[in-house]
Amino acid sequence: MNAPVKVLVTGGVRSGKSRHAELLLADASGVTYVAAGPVYDDADWAARIEVHRARRPDTWSTEETRDVAGVLATAAEPVLVDCLGTWLTGVIDDAGLWEAPVEQVEAHVLGHLDALLVALTGTAEQVVLVTNEVGLGVVPEHRSARLFRDLLGTINQRVAAACDEVHLVIAGRVLRL
């Protein structure tokens, strides 16, 4: 029997990466779906979340938490984390660090990332993580956007190194890297 696979699914916004990640676990009888981002009081955001919820089978449970490491450490079924970009936003939001010195933000985020990676490599369950690929465009004008882009690039590299496979989704098409 092969060891469970850990897959990082990356791509642009609305590329189809969440749908692809869900399909990777479609045959699992139960899945823990980790919604790792902040909750916005916004009708468009709520509608987007509802579309994601409606696609998931009734046998999947949902954890709305930024404690991804905790979920992975105690997982007893496959886990889908959607997504590392919103997780990063929540980690910075929760600590109120958007205007803090870069070194302070990096230390905080990398501490959370280290815990996530320990749990990811330690779990015996199949894990699919979704993230955004944000470094393909122009250099953002605002400091917070540059900080986010740089930190997510680091997160993506380190999580990809801990995964068995990386899938790039563009326009609904999947390239296995």
C-alpha positions, -999 to 999 in steps of 0.1 A, spaced: 0 0 0 13 34 -9 17 62 16 -9 89 15 -1 117 -9 4 153 1 -5 177 -27 -1 215 -30 -25 229 -55 -16 264 -67 -29 288 -93 -44 322 -98 -77 335 -84 -107 317 -100 -84 293 -119 -103 263 -107 -78 252 -80 -103 247 -52 -125 225 -75 -95 205 -86 -84 200 -49 -119 188 -41 -119 163 -70 -86 149 -57 -105 138 -26 -138 129 -42 -134 92 -35 -127 97 2 -157 87 25 -149 116 48 -128 147 46 -120 175 70 -122 207 51 -102 235 67 -115 270 59 -84 288 71 -91 324 62 -108 354 78 -145 359 77 -156 391 59 -189 408 64 -195 411 27 -223 397 5 -200 388 -23 -176 369 0 -206 351 16 -219 340 -18 -185 327 -28 -183 307 4 -217 293 -2 -207 281 -37 -178 262 -21 -200 247 6 -226 235 -19 -200 216 -38 -188 196 -8 -204 162 0 -224 159 32 -198 134 45 -172 162 47 -168 182 79 -157 218 80 -133 234 104 -132 272 103 -98 278 119 -63 292 114 -50 263 135 -41 243 105 -13 226 124 -37 215 151 -61 200 126 -33 182 107 -18 169 140 -50 152 150 -64 142 116 -81 109 114 -93 113 77 -80 132 46 -77 169 50 -83 197 25 -69 231 34 -84 260 15 -64 282 13 -29 292 24 -33 327 11 -64 334 33 -46 316 61 -17 340 58 -40 370 58 -57 357 89 -24 350 107 -13 386 101 -47 401 109 -51 382 141 -17 395 153 -24 431 140 10 430 122 3 446 88 22 478 98 49 460 119 85 458 108 90 431 81 113 411 104 86 409 131 59 398 106 82 372 91 92 358 125 55 355 135 44 339 102 73 316 99 66 303 135 31 294 124 45 279 92 70 258 110 42 243 132 21 236 100 51 219 83 58 197 113 21 186 114 20 182 76 50 159 75 39 140 106 3 132 96 -4 98 81 -35 111 63 -38 124 27 -36 162 26 -44 186 -2 -35 222 4 -47 251 -19 -27 283 -23 -26 313 -46 2 319 -70 8 357 -66 43 363 -79 36 363 -116 25 400 -120 37 434 -114 54 446 -81 25 458 -59 24 495 -51 14 491 -15 37 477 13 10 453 27 6 437 -8 43 433 -13 46 418 22 18 394 15 32 384 -19 67 378 -5 55 358 25 31 337 5 59 329 -20 81 317 9 51 297 23 44 281 -11 81 271 -16 83 255 19 50 237 17 58 225 -18 90 210 -6 71 190 21 45 177 -5 47 148 -28 32 166 -57 25 202 -68 -4 209 -92 -6 242 -111 -41 251 -122 -46 277 -150 -79 283 -166 -93 251 -152 -64 230 -167 -40 211 -144 -3 208 -148 14 184 -125 49 198 -117 
